[in-house]
């Protein structure tokens, strides 16, 4: 899968990220890698309920920004992440 851009705003500052998904995700590895200005800055992995959790944060990105980013990544994948929640609502 190709990387895609996501912008997150916090305190009137915009953060422009590029997100890459690893289709062959293994439980002990991070599924989504995040880049800012071409540098690897963070990664996420789904928990047991398919909500994204911070896996690594080598770029020391503010955690609130990462949580906003996780929400946008989840919204970008309506049939993958959080599929369990959608089934409960049916």
BABA-800801 format. One record per residue (C-alpha): residue number from 1; x, y, z. Coordinates in Angstrom, 3 decimals. Example, Ala and Ser with C-alpha at 12.3 -4.5 7.8 and 13.67 -1.06 7.14 Angstrom:
REM BABA-800801
<node 1 <12.300 -4.500 7.800>>
<node 2 <13.670 -1.060 7.140>>
//
This chain:
REM BABA-800801
<node 1 <0.000 0.000 0.000>>
<node 2 <1.213 3.503 -0.783>>
<node 3 <1.839 6.078 1.908>>
<node 4 <-0.783 8.800 2.324>>
<node 5 <-0.745 12.285 3.811>>
<node 6 <-2.582 13.325 6.971>>
<node 7 <-2.560 16.783 8.549>>
<node 8 <-3.205 17.276 12.261>>
<node 9 <-3.758 20.671 13.911>>
<node 10 <-3.114 21.455 17.561>>
<node 11 <-2.767 24.876 19.174>>
<node 12 <-2.948 26.603 15.765>>
<node 13 <0.046 24.587 14.549>>
<node 14 <-0.299 22.168 11.648>>
<node 15 <1.636 18.922 11.531>>
<node 16 <1.958 17.243 8.145>>
<node 17 <2.539 13.510 8.304>>
<node 18 <2.893 10.700 5.825>>
<node 19 <1.524 7.341 6.964>>
<node 20 <2.522 3.932 5.681>>
<node 21 <0.603 0.744 6.453>>
<node 22 <2.298 -2.631 6.610>>
<node 23 <-0.203 -5.153 5.254>>
<node 24 <1.706 -8.151 6.612>>
<node 25 <1.467 -6.915 10.190>>
<node 26 <2.819 -9.204 12.910>>
<node 27 <1.672 -8.865 16.524>>
<node 28 <5.147 -7.944 17.770>>
<node 29 <5.681 -5.253 15.092>>
<node 30 <4.093 -1.848 14.533>>
<node 31 <1.475 -1.767 11.762>>
<node 32 <1.502 1.934 10.806>>
<node 33 <4.701 3.973 10.419>>
<node 34 <4.540 7.768 10.478>>
<node 35 <6.944 10.172 8.776>>
<node 36 <7.306 13.927 9.096>>
<node 37 <9.494 15.771 6.579>>
<node 38 <10.706 12.389 5.327>>
<node 39 <11.889 11.261 8.779>>
<node 40 <10.413 8.336 10.708>>
<node 41 <8.831 9.871 13.822>>
<node 42 <6.273 7.413 15.224>>
<node 43 <4.363 4.195 14.740>>
<node 44 <1.046 2.694 15.809>>
<node 45 <-0.317 -0.771 16.342>>
<node 46 <-3.927 -1.895 16.876>>
<node 47 <-4.840 -3.185 20.333>>
<node 48 <-7.119 -6.185 20.993>>
<node 49 <-10.162 -3.993 20.204>>
<node 50 <-8.596 -2.621 16.990>>
<node 51 <-7.991 0.852 18.425>>
<node 52 <-4.607 2.286 17.476>>
<node 53 <-2.057 2.622 20.248>>
<node 54 <1.300 4.370 20.089>>
<node 55 <3.923 1.728 19.371>>
<node 56 <7.043 3.908 19.097>>
<node 57 <7.717 7.642 19.274>>
<node 58 <11.356 8.242 18.284>>
<node 59 <10.482 11.732 16.992>>
<node 60 <9.182 12.670 20.458>>
<node 61 <5.929 13.955 18.955>>
<node 62 <3.463 15.359 21.492>>
<node 63 <1.194 12.481 22.564>>
<node 64 <-1.953 14.549 22.057>>
<node 65 <-0.904 15.109 18.429>>
<node 66 <-0.325 11.360 18.078>>
<node 67 <-3.777 10.581 19.486>>
<node 68 <-5.345 13.003 16.991>>
<node 69 <-3.326 11.345 14.252>>
<node 70 <-4.482 7.880 15.383>>
<node 71 <-8.106 9.049 15.121>>
<node 72 <-7.505 10.194 11.542>>
<node 73 <-5.741 6.956 10.606>>
<node 74 <-8.680 4.972 12.003>>
<node 75 <-11.095 7.125 9.967>>
<node 76 <-8.971 6.517 6.848>>
<node 77 <-9.451 2.741 7.230>>
<node 78 <-13.175 2.274 7.829>>
<node 79 <-13.125 -1.443 7.029>>
<node 80 <-9.958 -2.406 8.863>>
<node 81 <-9.333 -0.657 12.133>>
<node 82 <-12.234 -0.721 14.622>>
<node 83 <-14.235 -3.242 12.618>>
<node 84 <-15.263 -4.891 15.917>>
<node 85 <-17.036 -1.700 17.048>>
<node 86 <-18.974 -1.462 13.773>>
<node 87 <-20.182 -5.055 14.190>>
<node 88 <-21.499 -4.244 17.676>>
<node 89 <-23.547 -1.331 16.341>>
<node 90 <-25.343 -3.507 13.746>>
//
